Amino acid sequence: MKKLTIIFIALIGISSFISCDSSEETENDIETRTEWECGTHNGNTLYTGPQGGCYYYNSNGNKTYVDRSECNC
């Protein structure tokens, strides 16, 4: 009986893992997200950070801040 219970629990865990669609954003993902896409600036995607800063990632991968009025969030 213990083996059957363990197998059943393992199957439940696997099925919930397989059925999880990572492309959908859950409410928890939205609460823990640290940046939001908010438009473009000179062909670069603008992001708004958790403290309200508006920036894009330059060719070196660094954040380049622009005026907040540039972001549409």
N, C-alpha and C positions, 0 to 999 in steps of 0.2 A: 504494500500500500504506500510506503514511503517513496519508493521509486516512481510510482505512478503520479504522486503529488508533485515531486520534483520535476518530472517531465512536463506535467501540465503547467506549472509555474514558468518553466523555461519557455514553453511554447507561447504563453501569454506575453512574456517579455519580448520574444522575437517578433511576434505579430504586431505588437504596438510599435516596435522599432521600424519594421518594414512599412507599416501603413503611415508613418509620419512623413508628410510632404514638406520638405525643407524650403520649397519655393514660396509657401504661404507664410505671411508674417503674423505671428500670434500677438496677443495683447502684451504678453511678457516681453517679447522682442522689442516692441515699440517703447515700453517703459525703460528698457536697459540700453536702448540705442544711444550713441553719443554724438552722432552727426546726421543731418538731414540734407538731401539734395535740394537746392533752392534756386536753380536757374543756371545761366552760363555767363561767362565774362571772357571775351576775346577767345572763344572756342574752348574754354576750360569749364568744367562742371564746378559750380559753386556749392559750398556746403555751409550750413550753419551749425556751429558747435554747441555744446551744452550750456555755455555761458553767453551765447548770443553772438559770438564772433562770426564774421562772414569771410570765407577764404576759399582758395582752390589749391590743388597740389601742383607745383611747378615741375619742370622737366627733371629736376634733381630729387623729386619726391618730398620736398619740403612744403610746408604751408605758406602761402602768400596771402596776406590779409588785404581785403578791399573794404570800401565803405559799406556799412550795413544796408544802405539804401539799394545796393546792387542785388541783394538777396530778395527773393520773392516769397519768403516764408513768414 
